[in-house]
Amino acid sequence: MGYFASRSLALGTPGPEVVIATFHGFAPRLVHRALPTAWTLASRDDILAARYDLARRTISPGFDGVDVAALAKGLQAGLPGLELAGRPLAAGGIALPVPDDDLGAVWHAASVLREYRGDSHLAVLTAAGIDGVTSNVLAVAAGMAMDHQQQLRGWTDDEWETGAENLRSRGWIGADHAITEAGIVARTQIETDTDHATAAGVGPDAAEHFSSVADLAVTASKQIVAAGIDPTH
């Protein structure tokens, strides 16, 4: 409930169908278990405040020696230069109030950019005929997701096998669910197309602002990874 509510609140207090459409990779029954009930347990404002507070506490060790004020300023300055058409989660994130503190402002901007690429990725996947369960099977086969991804995303064994059969019919995985050379090529192309779709929506001014603080962002990211922090959970 916490995950679906805290991430989807950028869209208001959406019902399960909207979350299924925008999140893509989760079994619909899992979303229906969480929503709309989650909206009856806490207000949207309280959920957002808890999300920001948790984010600050989680990522703060990764910013030792980083000019957080400069990073926040650069990231926030770039957001207005993003093309939002076809990117609902990023658009909703931009509309959320920006925290007054620098670390909170960094998290807000980083969340928007994460959703921006995610929205682009979803468009590429659906254009390729890759549904939610199939995308998860492919990610596991490629070593980009954990072996228990099926359970985390709520898919049954039969659904997982249907996704695997989709990939086998394309020649992307073998009978043992291991990714094939054709699968590696196809997945690389999906990621490349996602990068192109994402970059196409970043205007010149936005690119300049983001580039100006790229080194700061990379330093913070490396320190977060080195500290064993996973800010996605």
Secondary structure as UniProt FT lines:
FT   HELIX           2..8
FT   HELIX           9..11
FT   HELIX           16..23
FT   HELIX           28..34
FT   TURN            35..36
FT   HELIX           37..40
FT   HELIX           44..59
FT   HELIX           60..63
FT   TURN            64..65
FT   HELIX           68..78
FT   HELIX           79..81
FT   TURN            85..86
FT   HELIX           88..95
FT   HELIX           102..127
FT   TURN            128..129
FT   HELIX           132..141
FT   TURN            142..143
FT   TURN            147..148
FT   HELIX           149..153
FT   HELIX           157..170
FT   TURN            175..176
FT   HELIX           181..200
FT   HELIX           204..212
FT   HELIX           214..226
FT   TURN            227..228
FT   TURN            231..232
//
